[in-house]
Amino acid sequence: MSDAEDKKPAEDVVAMEEAIQFAKKYLEDLLSFFGLNTDIYATTEDHEVIELNVPSTHMNGFLIGHNGETVRALQFLVMSALKNGNFAYSRVNVDIADYKKARAEHLADKATEWIKAVQDSGEPMHLQPMNAADRRTVHKVANDVGVETESEGEGRDRHVVLKPAVKK
């Protein structure tokens, strides 16, 4: 291994840590404009996506917004700030009071029901349009049990199609 290869992992760790600290401070400053001074838990599990978790407060409903639109907007702002700051990492997941976590768990339960229906009927099922994070959850649950999936459509009409596994 060359010296550059030896240093790369350490450089990646430093770059990720810098991006995490910037994202954490940026979101804390942004929330302070709304009068919310709270400490945000910031980490990464896969060294690709920065996880920012805002604890439960009296402003949960305001920060989450209708169907999670405000929390997605906050996430977009943090990602944009990281990109504009030329940080090596800019993928961010912002969660308010575990809203996204609970939503993903609920969606995984629904996906299990849909998957069973597809397996029983042998017919493909077109799901309602959903955002990228929700589609990813459905794809993962289906993949874990061997049901094929694909996303179809564009923009707000993009949706998951569950297909029975092809028998070989």
Helices and strands as residue ranges (DSSP letters): H 3-32, E 41-43, E 49-54, H 60-64, G 66-68, H 69-84, E 91-96, H 99-121, E 125-126, H 132-144, E 148-152, G 155-157, E 159-163
